[in-house]
Amino acid sequence: AMSEVVVVGSFNVDHVWRVASLPQAGATLGGDYASGPGGKGFNQAMAARRAGANTRFVCALGDDAGAQLARALCAADGIALAAQPSESPTGTAGIYVDAAGRNCIVVGAGANAALDAGFAAAHVGDGGAPTVVLAQLESPVEAIAMAMQAGRDAGATVILNPAPANAAVPGATLELAHILTPNETEFAALLGRHVGERIEPEALSQLDQQRLHAHCRALGHDSTVIVTLGGSGCFVSHPEGQLRGDTVACYRVPIEPTQVVDTTGAGDAFNGALAASLALLPARAFAEHVRFAVRYASRSTELAGAALSMPRMAAC
């Protein structure tokens, strides 16, 4: 079967504690515990699949209960899984979520840190020509770069979600992306690292369009850049002459009002839904893909959890 969206990235078992307030050093708190699947890669694959796209997920897994969970969940949702076996344990994350829905997270990369570049590249195209290749930075950057290059070689649209913010990514890897999707923190970090521009993440949503567009162009060069701005929706910036069916080079897309329960995985919901929409409806103007992704991400925040909170909501 032809694979429409190929997601290359991480699978984690999330251990989540809901607490009244986030823990401070030395504190012992009571909280409600739940465990479930996560990892940016898997979250995005689940979102792409539940938004209606044929989806392949390329990752590395240990030989443990976490790996069995990954296989069972992919089978249940009809995600084609290409998993490299690893001696390291399957990835884990410890997550605290406070009463306001804010979180802090510690990730044990495990097998995710051992994803092999050759394996990742080989499995991007093994289901036929992918339409969209989507990657993040919870896996080794060499593997991500080779997978992105393989996507380009196969004629796919390549999306890089440069997350988490502390992941160092070479400029050459950024340039392999047709579309970059940082959040405020990631965008500020990338600007500091690659453009030498210091800006506070909180200040981004307050900038006027032309300033924000100029920052995006300085970073993205030939890429479309979408900065997700949390409650302020997102900002889209295209390179001149590559408007992807839009009529303007930059614009904002507001968020839809929602009853927020848990923002964990909202960015992943956005990325997976964007990939699915691009794969399923290639003739659509880009702004329509972004609007669908914003709507999908908004819906995902109404449910607790990461991968399993992805709504079943078709792009077409």
ZADO-1210 file (C-alpha; in nm, 4 decimals, padded with zeros to 6 digits):
<atoms>
<atom x="00.0000" y="00.0000" z="00.0000" code="ALA" pos="1"/>
<atom x="00.1273" y="00.3466" z="-00.0809" code="MET" pos="2"/>
<atom x="00.2281" y="00.5320" z="00.2310" code="SER" pos="3"/>
<atom x="00.0994" y="00.8881" z="00.2228" code="GLU" pos="4"/>
<atom x="00.2502" y="01.0343" z="00.5401" code="VAL" pos="5"/>
<atom x="00.5759" y="00.8992" z="00.6810" code="VAL" pos="6"/>
<atom x="00.6556" y="01.0154" z="01.0343" code="VAL" pos="7"/>
<atom x="01.0130" y="00.9605" z="01.1518" code="VAL" pos="8"/>
<atom x="01.0676" y="01.0009" z="01.5231" code="GLY" pos="9"/>
<atom x="01.0248" y="00.9019" z="01.8829" code="SER" pos="10"/>
<atom x="00.8002" y="00.6681" z="02.0786" code="PHE" pos="11"/>
<atom x="00.7838" y="00.7085" z="02.4574" code="ASN" pos="12"/>
<atom x="00.5832" y="00.5584" z="02.7366" code="VAL" pos="13"/>
<atom x="00.4567" y="00.8653" z="02.9252" code="ASP" pos="14"/>
<atom x="00.4179" y="00.8581" z="03.3030" code="HIS" pos="15"/>
<atom x="00.1886" y="01.1475" z="03.3918" code="VAL" pos="16"/>
<atom x="00.1175" y="01.2948" z="03.7320" code="TRP" pos="17"/>
<atom x="-00.1614" y="01.5545" z="03.7679" code="ARG" pos="18"/>
<atom x="-00.0789" y="01.7935" z="04.0514" code="VAL" pos="19"/>
<atom x="-00.2268" y="02.1173" z="04.1901" code="ALA" pos="20"/>
<atom x="00.1004" y="02.3015" z="04.1208" code="SER" pos="21"/>
<atom x="00.4265" y="02.1975" z="03.9545" code="LEU" pos="22"/>
<atom x="00.6816" y="02.0515" z="04.2008" code="PRO" pos="23"/>
<atom x="00.9596" y="02.2715" z="04.3426" code="GLN" pos="24"/>
<atom x="01.2979" y="02.1372" z="04.4550" code="ALA" pos="25"/>
<atom x="01.2636" y="01.9365" z="04.7773" code="GLY" pos="26"/>
<atom x="00.8841" y="01.9150" z="04.7601" code="ALA" pos="27"/>
<atom x="00.6812" y="01.5953" z="04.7890" code="THR" pos="28"/>
<atom x="00.3338" y="01.6306" z="04.6383" code="LEU" pos="29"/>
<atom x="00.0295" y="01.4100" z="04.6002" code="GLY" pos="30"/>
<atom x="-00.1124" y="01.3649" z="04.2539" code="GLY" pos="31"/>
<atom x="-00.3135" y="01.1447" z="04.0203" code="ASP" pos="32"/>
<atom x="-00.1073" y="00.9072" z="03.8064" code="TYR" pos="33"/>
<atom x="-00.1706" y="00.7741" z="03.4577" code="ALA" pos="34"/>
<atom x="00.0507" y="00.6067" z="03.2010" code="SER" pos="35"/>
<atom x="00.0089" y="00.6114" z="02.8252" code="GLY" pos="36"/>
<atom x="00.1883" y="00.6256" z="02.4920" code="PRO" pos="37"/>
<atom x="00.3607" y="00.9427" z="02.3738" code="GLY" pos="38"/>
<atom x="00.6781" y="01.0710" z="02.2099" code="GLY" pos="39"/>
<atom x="00.6560" y="01.3475" z="01.9522" code="LYS" pos="40"/>
<atom x="00.6932" y="01.1064" z="01.6625" code="GLY" pos="41"/>
<atom x="00.4223" y="00.8679" z="01.7745" code="PHE" pos="42"/>
<atom x="00.1870" y="01.1515" z="01.8737" code="ASN" pos="43"/>
<atom x="00.2252" y="01.3029" z="01.5259" code="GLN" pos="44"/>
<atom x="00.1810" y="00.9660" z="01.3538" code="ALA" pos="45"/>
<atom x="-00.1362" y="00.9043" z="01.5530" code="MET" pos="46"/>
<atom x="-00.2691" y="01.2508" z="01.4628" code="ALA" pos="47"/>
<atom x="-00.1931" y="01.2000" z="01.0920" code="ALA" pos="48"/>
<atom x="-00.3638" y="00.8606" z="01.0960" code="ARG" pos="49"/>
<atom x="-00.6715" y="00.9787" z="01.2871" code="ARG" pos="50"/>
<atom x="-00.6994" y="01.2793" z="01.0551" code="ALA" pos="51"/>
<atom x="-00.7437" y="01.0238" z="00.7768" code="GLY" pos="52"/>
<atom x="-00.4062" y="00.9720" z="00.6092" code="ALA" pos="53"/>
<atom x="-00.2322" y="00.6420" z="00.5403" code="ASN" pos="54"/>
<atom x="00.0559" y="00.6678" z="00.7865" code="THR" pos="55"/>
<atom x="00.3888" y="00.4909" z="00.8349" code="ARG" pos="56"/>
<atom x="00.5865" y="00.5413" z="01.1566" code="PHE" pos="57"/>
<atom x="00.9645" y="00.4926" z="01.1563" code="VAL" pos="58"/>
<atom x="01.1265" y="00.4639" z="01.5004" code="CYS" pos="59"/>
<atom x="01.3511" y="00.2591" z="01.7303" code="ALA" pos="60"/>
<atom x="01.2146" y="00.0417" z="02.0118" code="LEU" pos="61"/>
<atom x="01.3668" y="-00.1619" z="02.2935" code="GLY" pos="62"/>
<atom x="01.2806" y="-00.5236" z="02.3759" code="ASP" pos="63"/>
<atom x="01.0287" y="-00.4545" z="02.6503" code="ASP" pos="64"/>
<atom x="00.6680" y="-00.3809" z="02.7445" code="ALA" pos="65"/>
<atom x="00.6951" y="-00.0310" z="02.5903" code="GLY" pos="66"/>
<atom x="00.7769" y="-00.1825" z="02.2516" code="ALA" pos="67"/>
<atom x="00.4847" y="-00.4268" z="02.2793" code="GLN" pos="68"/>
<atom x="00.2588" y="-00.1293" z="02.3547" code="LEU" pos="69"/>
<atom x="00.3855" y="00.0582" z="02.0473" code="ALA" pos="70"/>
<atom x="00.3220" y="-00.2420" z="01.8211" code="ARG" pos="71"/>
<atom x="-00.0255" y="-00.3033" z="01.9626" code="ALA" pos="72"/>
<atom x="-00.1292" y="00.0619" z="01.9272" code="LEU" pos="73"/>
<atom x="00.0003" y="00.0914" z="01.5698" code="CYS" pos="74"/>
<atom x="-00.1873" y="-00.2268" z="01.4783" code="ALA" pos="75"/>
<atom x="-00.5065" y="-00.1022" z="01.6450" code="ALA" pos="76"/>
<atom x="-00.5061" y="00.2302" z="01.4558" code="ASP" pos="77"/>
<atom x="-00.3754" y="00.0915" z="01.1268" code="GLY" pos="78"/>
<atom x="-00.0365" y="00.2663" z="01.1350" code="ILE" pos="79"/>
<atom x="00.2355" y="00.0860" z="00.9363" code="ALA" pos="80"/>
<atom x="00.5286" y="00.0461" z="01.1774" code="LEU" pos="81"/>
<atom x="00.8966" y="00.0252" z="01.0822" code="ALA" pos="82"/>
<atom x="01.0769" y="-00.0247" z="01.4147" code="ALA" pos="83"/>
<atom x="01.4509" y="-00.0668" z="01.4480" code="GLN" pos="84"/>
<atom x="01.5296" y="-00.3019" z="01.7399" code="PRO" pos="85"/>
<atom x="01.7551" y="-00.1518" z="02.0078" code="SER" pos="86"/>
<atom x="01.9441" y="-00.2829" z="02.3119" code="GLU" pos="87"/>
<atom x="01.8351" y="00.0345" z="02.4972" code="SER" pos="88"/>
<atom x="01.4983" y="00.0508" z="02.6715" code="PRO" pos="89"/>
<atom x="01.2029" y="00.1995" z="02.4846" code="THR" pos="90"/>
<atom x="01.1850" y="00.5765" z="02.5436" code="GLY" pos="91"/>
<atom x="01.0084" y="00.7133" z="02.8513" code="THR" pos="92"/>
<atom x="00.8874" y="01.0505" z="02.9777" code="ALA" pos="93"/>
<atom x="00.7921" y="01.1724" z="03.3243" code="GLY" pos="94"/>
<atom x="00.5322" y="01.4495" z="03.2991" code="ILE" pos="95"/>
<atom x="00.3795" y="01.6736" z="03.5649" code="TYR" pos="96"/>
<atom x="00.0627" y="01.8634" z="03.4688" code="VAL" pos="97"/>
<atom x="-00.0740" y="02.1373" z="03.6965" code="ASP" pos="98"/>
<atom x="-00.4319" y="02.2557" z="03.7506" code="ALA" pos="99"/>
<atom x="-00.3913" y="02.5194" z="03.4760" code="ALA" pos="100"/>
<atom x="-00.2799" y="02.2548" z="03.2239" code="GLY" pos="101"/>
<atom x="00.0872" y="02.3658" z="03.2255" code="ARG" pos="102"/>
<atom x="00.3452" y="02.0892" z="03.2220" code="ASN" pos="103"/>
<atom x="00.7085" y="02.0054" z="03.2854" code="CYS" pos="104"/>
<atom x="00.8655" y="01.6974" z="03.1320" code="ILE" pos="105"/>
<atom x="01.1752" y="01.4782" z="03.1751" code="VAL" pos="106"/>
<atom x="01.2515" y="01.2474" z="02.8814" code="VAL" pos="107"/>
<atom x="01.4585" y="00.9260" z="02.8964" code="GLY" pos="108"/>
<atom x="01.5454" y="00.8881" z="02.5275" code="ALA" pos="109"/>
<atom x="01.6507" y="00.5222" z="02.5453" code="GLY" pos="110"/>
<atom x="01.6061" y="00.3518" z="02.2079" code="ALA" pos="111"/>
<atom x="01.5046" y="00.6813" z="02.0427" code="ASN" pos="112"/>
<atom x="01.8656" y="00.8007" z="02.0786" code="ALA" pos="113"/>
<atom x="01.9832" y="00.4928" z="01.8860" code="ALA" pos="114"/>
<atom x="01.7743" y="00.5381" z="01.5690" code="LEU" pos="115"/>
<atom x="02.0123" y="00.4597" z="01.2824" code="ASP" pos="116"/>
<atom x="02.0387" y="00.7025" z="00.9896" code="ALA" pos="117"/>
<atom x="02.0513" y="00.4238" z="00.7310" code="GLY" pos="118"/>
<atom x="01.7466" y="00.2528" z="00.8803" code="PHE" pos="119"/>
<atom x="01.5480" y="00.5783" z="00.8906" code="ALA" pos="120"/>
<atom x="01.6320" y="00.6713" z="00.5300" code="ALA" pos="121"/>
<atom x="01.5651" y="00.3204" z="00.3981" code="ALA" pos="122"/>
<atom x="01.2200" y="00.3052" z="00.5543" code="HIS" pos="123"/>
<atom x="01.1001" y="00.6475" z="00.4336" code="VAL" pos="124"/>
<atom x="01.0370" y="00.5179" z="00.0834" code="GLY" pos="125"/>
<atom x="00.9741" y="00.1472" z="00.1387" code="ASP" pos="126"/>
<atom x="00.5953" y="00.1788" z="00.1224" code="GLY" pos="127"/>
<atom x="00.6009" y="00.3520" z="-00.2174" code="GLY" pos="128"/>
<atom x="00.6564" y="00.7232" z="-00.2750" code="ALA" pos="129"/>
<atom x="00.5518" y="00.9173" z="00.0374" code="PRO" pos="130"/>
<atom x="00.3518" y="01.2377" z="-00.0142" code="THR" pos="131"/>
<atom x="00.4656" y="01.4006" z="00.3102" code="VAL" pos="132"/>
<atom x="00.7597" y="01.3215" z="00.5395" code="VAL" pos="133"/>
<atom x="00.7345" y="01.4633" z="00.8923" code="LEU" pos="134"/>
<atom x="01.0174" y="01.4616" z="01.1478" code="ALA" pos="135"/>
<atom x="01.1062" y="01.6102" z="01.4882" code="GLN" pos="136"/>
<atom x="01.4256" y="01.6294" z="01.6964" code="LEU" pos="137"/>
<atom x="01.3801" y="01.3635" z="01.9661" code="GLU" pos="138"/>
<atom x="01.5932" y="01.1299" z="01.7512" code="SER" pos="139"/>
<atom x="01.9588" y="01.1624" z="01.6391" code="PRO" pos="140"/>
<atom x="01.9921" y="01.4584" z="01.4030" code="VAL" pos="141"/>
<atom x="02.1885" y="01.2464" z="01.1474" code="GLU" pos="142"/>
<atom x="01.8950" y="01.0052" z="01.1224" code="ALA" pos="143"/>
<atom x="01.6451" y="01.2904" z="01.0873" code="ILE" pos="144"/>
<atom x="01.8570" y="01.4630" z="00.8197" code="ALA" pos="145"/>
<atom x="01.8967" y="01.1428" z="00.6161" code="MET" pos="146"/>
<atom x="01.5241" y="01.0685" z="00.6414" code="ALA" pos="147"/>
<atom x="01.4420" y="01.4235" z="00.5289" code="MET" pos="148"/>
<atom x="01.6832" y="01.3913" z="00.2351" code="GLN" pos="149"/>
<atom x="01.5225" y="01.0579" z="00.1424" code="ALA" pos="150"/>
<atom x="01.1840" y="01.2324" z="00.1519" code="GLY" pos="151"/>
<atom x="01.3093" y="01.5062" z="-00.0805" code="ARG" pos="152"/>
<atom x="01.4589" y="01.2461" z="-00.3158" code="ASP" pos="153"/>
<atom x="01.1201" y="01.0697" z="-00.3257" code="ALA" pos="154"/>
<atom x="00.9445" y="01.3960" z="-00.4193" code="GLY" pos="155"/>
<atom x="00.7663" y="01.4318" z="-00.0843" code="ALA" pos="156"/>
<atom x="00.6853" y="01.7553" z="00.0978" code="THR" pos="157"/>
<atom x="00.9209" y="01.7527" z="00.3970" code="VAL" pos="158"/>
<atom x="00.8072" y="01.9025" z="00.7303" code="ILE" pos="159"/>
<atom x="01.0464" y="01.9520" z="01.0213" code="LEU" pos="160"/>
<atom x="00.8977" y="02.0223" z="01.3625" code="ASN" pos="161"/>
<atom x="01.2158" y="02.1561" z="01.5327" code="PRO" pos="162"/>
<atom x="01.1144" y="02.0331" z="01.8789" code="ALA" pos="163"/>
<atom x="01.2154" y="02.0212" z="02.1587" code="PRO" pos="164"/>
<atom x="01.3651" y="02.3716" z="02.1823" code="ALA" pos="165"/>
<atom x="01.6914" y="02.2542" z="02.3403" code="ASN" pos="166"/>
<atom x="01.7749" y="02.0249" z="02.0465" code="ALA" pos="167"/>
<atom x="02.0703" y="02.1581" z="01.8473" code="ALA" pos="168"/>
<atom x="02.0024" y="02.1304" z="01.4739" code="VAL" pos="169"/>
<atom x="02.2532" y="02.2245" z="01.2007" code="PRO" pos="170"/>
<atom x="02.1477" y="02.4883" z="00.9479" code="GLY" pos="171"/>
<atom x="02.1941" y="02.2322" z="00.6689" code="ALA" pos="172"/>
<atom x="01.9279" y="02.0115" z="00.8309" code="THR" pos="173"/>
<atom x="01.6851" y="02.3028" z="00.8647" code="LEU" pos="174"/>
<atom x="01.7313" y="02.3715" z="00.4935" code="GLU" pos="175"/>
<atom x="01.6104" y="02.0208" z="00.4048" code="LEU" pos="176"/>
<atom x="01.2617" y="02.1184" z="00.5242" code="ALA" pos="177"/>
<atom x="01.0044" y="02.2604" z="00.2854" code="HIS" pos="178"/>
<atom x="00.8026" y="02.3560" z="00.5945" code="ILE" pos="179"/>
<atom x="00.9324" y="02.4407" z="00.9451" code="LEU" pos="180"/>
<atom x="00.6861" y="02.4351" z="01.2369" code="THR" pos="181"/>
<atom x="00.8457" y="02.5738" z="01.5559" code="PRO" pos="182"/>
<atom x="00.6492" y="02.6927" z="01.8585" code="ASN" pos="183"/>
<atom x="00.7402" y="03.0262" z="02.0246" code="GLU" pos="184"/>
<atom x="01.0162" y="02.8802" z="02.2438" code="THR" pos="185"/>
<atom x="01.1662" y="02.6780" z="01.9585" code="GLU" pos="186"/>
<atom x="01.1473" y="02.9735" z="01.7178" code="PHE" pos="187"/>
<atom x="01.3230" y="03.2044" z="01.9673" code="ALA" pos="188"/>
<atom x="01.5931" y="02.9393" z="02.0234" code="ALA" pos="189"/>
<atom x="01.6441" y="02.8910" z="01.6473" code="LEU" pos="190"/>
<atom x="01.6645" y="03.2681" z="01.5880" code="LEU" pos="191"/>
<atom x="01.9279" y="03.2972" z="01.8613" code="GLY" pos="192"/>
<atom x="02.1290" y="03.0044" z="01.7287" code="ARG" pos="193"/>
<atom x="02.1077" y="03.0561" z="01.3520" code="HIS" pos="194"/>
<atom x="02.0346" y="03.4263" z="01.2993" code="VAL" pos="195"/>
<atom x="02.1961" y="03.5763" z="01.6110" code="GLY" pos="196"/>
<atom x="01.8677" y="03.7504" z="01.6918" code="GLU" pos="197"/>
<atom x="01.7710" y="03.7615" z="02.0632" code="ARG" pos="198"/>
<atom x="01.4000" y="03.7693" z="02.1309" code="ILE" pos="199"/>
<atom x="01.1809" y="03.6592" z="02.4224" code="GLU" pos="200"/>
<atom x="00.9366" y="03.3821" z="02.3230" code="PRO" pos="201"/>
<atom x="00.6516" y="03.5682" z="02.5001" code="GLU" pos="202"/>
<atom x="00.7170" y="03.8757" z="02.2842" code="ALA" pos="203"/>
<atom x="00.6640" y="03.6957" z="01.9523" code="LEU" pos="204"/>
<atom x="00.2839" y="03.7026" z="01.9434" code="SER" pos="205"/>
<atom x="00.2974" y="04.0805" z="02.0082" code="GLN" pos="206"/>
<atom x="00.5195" y="04.1558" z="01.7059" code="LEU" pos="207"/>
<atom x="00.3614" y="04.3117" z="01.3987" code="ASP" pos="208"/>
<atom x="00.3295" y="04.0867" z="01.0920" code="GLN" pos="209"/>
<atom x="00.6144" y="04.2376" z="00.8934" code="GLN" pos="210"/>
<atom x="00.8656" y="04.2021" z="01.1799" code="ARG" pos="211"/>
<atom x="00.7594" y="03.8438" z="01.2420" code="LEU" pos="212"/>
<atom x="00.7713" y="03.7705" z="00.8668" code="HIS" pos="213"/>
<atom x="01.1248" y="03.9177" z="00.8466" code="ALA" pos="214"/>
<atom x="01.2382" y="03.6925" z="01.1348" code="HIS" pos="215"/>
<atom x="01.0837" y="03.3901" z="00.9618" code="CYS" pos="216"/>
<atom x="01.2585" y="03.4738" z="00.6339" code="ARG" pos="217"/>
<atom x="01.5935" y="03.5189" z="00.8094" code="ALA" pos="218"/>
<atom x="01.5555" y="03.1720" z="00.9577" code="LEU" pos="219"/>
<atom x="01.3683" y="02.9810" z="00.6894" code="GLY" pos="220"/>
<atom x="01.5229" y="03.1185" z="00.3652" code="HIS" pos="221"/>
<atom x="01.3440" y="02.8920" z="00.1130" code="ASP" pos="222"/>
<atom x="01.1086" y="02.7242" z="00.3631" code="SER" pos="223"/>
<atom x="00.7556" y="02.8076" z="00.4655" code="THR" pos="224"/>
<atom x="00.7679" y="02.8775" z="00.8405" code="VAL" pos="225"/>
<atom x="00.4665" y="02.8277" z="01.0675" code="ILE" pos="226"/>
<atom x="00.5160" y="02.9599" z="01.4202" code="VAL" pos="227"/>
<atom x="00.2591" y="02.8100" z="01.6566" code="THR" pos="228"/>
<atom x="00.1723" y="03.0711" z="01.9202" code="LEU" pos="229"/>
<atom x="-00.0325" y="02.8700" z="02.1702" code="GLY" pos="230"/>
<atom x="-00.3502" y="03.0592" z="02.2554" code="GLY" pos="231"/>
<atom x="-00.2700" y="03.3166" z="01.9846" code="SER" pos="232"/>
<atom x="-00.3077" y="03.0604" z="01.7044" code="GLY" pos="233"/>
<atom x="-00.0252" y="03.0591" z="01.4531" code="CYS" pos="234"/>
<atom x="00.1653" y="03.2743" z="01.2060" code="PHE" pos="235"/>
<atom x="00.2459" y="03.1591" z="00.8519" code="VAL" pos="236"/>
<atom x="00.5374" y="03.2982" z="00.6487" code="SER" pos="237"/>
<atom x="00.6122" y="03.1919" z="00.2896" code="HIS" pos="238"/>
<atom x="00.9200" y="03.2708" z="00.0807" code="PRO" pos="239"/>
<atom x="00.8473" y="03.5155" z="-00.2050" code="GLU" pos="240"/>
<atom x="00.7369" y="03.3256" z="-00.5149" code="GLY" pos="241"/>
<atom x="00.6471" y="03.0086" z="-00.3189" code="GLN" pos="242"/>
<atom x="00.3068" y="03.0906" z="-00.1699" code="LEU" pos="243"/>
<atom x="00.1724" y="02.7313" z="-00.1880" code="ARG" pos="244"/>
<atom x="-00.1623" y="02.8440" z="-00.3276" code="GLY" pos="245"/>
<atom x="-00.2039" y="03.1342" z="-00.0819" code="ASP" pos="246"/>
<atom x="-00.2581" y="03.4931" z="-00.1990" code="THR" pos="247"/>
<atom x="-00.0322" y="03.6602" z="00.0602" code="VAL" pos="248"/>
<atom x="00.3189" y="03.5840" z="00.1875" code="ALA" pos="249"/>
<atom x="00.2300" y="03.6043" z="00.5572" code="CYS" pos="250"/>
<atom x="-00.0788" y="03.5925" z="00.7781" code="TYR" pos="251"/>
<atom x="-00.2131" y="03.4841" z="01.1160" code="ARG" pos="252"/>
<atom x="-00.4596" y="03.2026" z="01.1782" code="VAL" pos="253"/>
<atom x="-00.6496" y="03.2450" z="01.5078" code="PRO" pos="254"/>
<atom x="-00.7253" y="02.9576" z="01.7442" code="ILE" pos="255"/>
<atom x="-01.0805" y="02.8295" z="01.7905" code="GLU" pos="256"/>
<atom x="-01.2321" y="02.8708" z="02.1397" code="PRO" pos="257"/>
<atom x="-01.2099" y="02.5399" z="02.3303" code="THR" pos="258"/>
<atom x="-01.2518" y="02.3960" z="02.6788" code="GLN" pos="259"/>
<atom x="-00.8849" y="02.3198" z="02.7454" code="VAL" pos="260"/>
<atom x="-00.8259" y="02.0099" z="02.9588" code="VAL" pos="261"/>
<atom x="-00.4651" y="01.9285" z="02.8682" code="ASP" pos="262"/>
<atom x="-00.2297" y="02.1006" z="02.6219" code="THR" pos="263"/>
<atom x="00.0122" y="01.8013" z="02.6167" code="THR" pos="264"/>
<atom x="00.0579" y="01.6975" z="02.2540" code="GLY" pos="265"/>
<atom x="-00.1253" y="01.9977" z="02.1025" code="ALA" pos="266"/>
<atom x="00.1769" y="02.0869" z="01.8889" code="GLY" pos="267"/>
<atom x="00.2025" y="01.7247" z="01.7785" code="ASP" pos="268"/>
<atom x="-00.1678" y="01.7244" z="01.6908" code="ALA" pos="269"/>
<atom x="-00.1084" y="02.0350" z="01.4777" code="PHE" pos="270"/>
<atom x="00.1858" y="01.8789" z="01.2911" code="ASN" pos="271"/>
<atom x="00.0234" y="01.5425" z="01.2270" code="GLY" pos="272"/>
<atom x="-00.2999" y="01.7034" z="01.1081" code="ALA" pos="273"/>
<atom x="-00.1097" y="01.9436" z="00.8808" code="LEU" pos="274"/>
<atom x="00.0780" y="01.6498" z="00.7239" code="ALA" pos="275"/>
<atom x="-00.2446" y="01.4543" z="00.6727" code="ALA" pos="276"/>
<atom x="-00.4248" y="01.7489" z="00.5137" code="SER" pos="277"/>
<atom x="-00.1324" y="01.8161" z="00.2776" code="LEU" pos="278"/>
<atom x="-00.1228" y="01.4484" z="00.1757" code="ALA" pos="279"/>
<atom x="-00.4972" y="01.4034" z="00.1322" code="LEU" pos="280"/>
<atom x="-00.5899" y="01.7348" z="-00.0332" code="LEU" pos="281"/>
<atom x="-00.2880" y="01.8554" z="-00.2324" code="PRO" pos="282"/>
<atom x="-00.4952" y="02.1042" z="-00.4359" code="ALA" pos="283"/>
<atom x="-00.6073" y="02.2999" z="-00.1264" code="ARG" pos="284"/>
<atom x="-00.4595" y="02.6452" z="-00.0577" code="ALA" pos="285"/>
<atom x="-00.2041" y="02.6251" z="00.2232" code="PHE" pos="286"/>
<atom x="-00.4125" y="02.8451" z="00.4554" code="ALA" pos="287"/>
<atom x="-00.6866" y="02.5783" z="00.4471" code="GLU" pos="288"/>
<atom x="-00.4398" y="02.3085" z="00.5573" code="HIS" pos="289"/>
<atom x="-00.3258" y="02.5338" z="00.8436" code="VAL" pos="290"/>
<atom x="-00.6841" y="02.6090" z="00.9476" code="ARG" pos="291"/>
<atom x="-00.7627" y="02.2391" z="00.9615" code="PHE" pos="292"/>
<atom x="-00.4466" y="02.1737" z="01.1675" code="ALA" pos="293"/>
<atom x="-00.5373" y="02.4536" z="01.4136" code="VAL" pos="294"/>
<atom x="-00.8909" y="02.3155" z="01.4457" code="ARG" pos="295"/>
<atom x="-00.7555" y="01.9638" z="01.4998" code="TYR" pos="296"/>
<atom x="-00.5032" y="02.0794" z="01.7620" code="ALA" pos="297"/>
<atom x="-00.7745" y="02.2769" z="01.9436" code="SER" pos="298"/>
<atom x="-00.9905" y="01.9655" z="01.9601" code="ARG" pos="299"/>
<atom x="-00.6983" y="01.7584" z="02.0956" code="SER" pos="300"/>
<atom x="-00.6633" y="01.9872" z="02.3997" code="THR" pos="301"/>
<atom x="-01.0173" y="01.8950" z="02.5095" code="GLU" pos="302"/>
<atom x="-00.8980" y="01.5426" z="02.5931" code="LEU" pos="303"/>
<atom x="-00.6328" y="01.4366" z="02.8458" code="ALA" pos="304"/>
<atom x="-00.3170" y="01.2567" z="02.7360" code="GLY" pos="305"/>
<atom x="-00.0861" y="01.2690" z="02.4358" code="ALA" pos="306"/>
<atom x="-00.1161" y="01.0092" z="02.1568" code="ALA" pos="307"/>
<atom x="-00.4503" y="00.8678" z="02.2693" code="LEU" pos="308"/>
<atom x="-00.6071" y="01.2167" z="02.2920" code="SER" pos="309"/>
<atom x="-00.5770" y="01.2616" z="01.9155" code="MET" pos="310"/>
<atom x="-00.9302" y="01.3153" z="01.7836" code="PRO" pos="311"/>
<atom x="-01.0764" y="01.1053" z="01.5019" code="ARG" pos="312"/>
<atom x="-01.1554" y="01.3945" z="01.2721" code="MET" pos="313"/>
<atom x="-01.0972" y="01.3538" z="00.8988" code="ALA" pos="314"/>
<atom x="-00.9236" y="01.6240" z="00.6961" code="ALA" pos="315"/>
<atom x="-01.1594" y="01.5534" z="00.4059" code="CYS" pos="316"/>
</atoms>
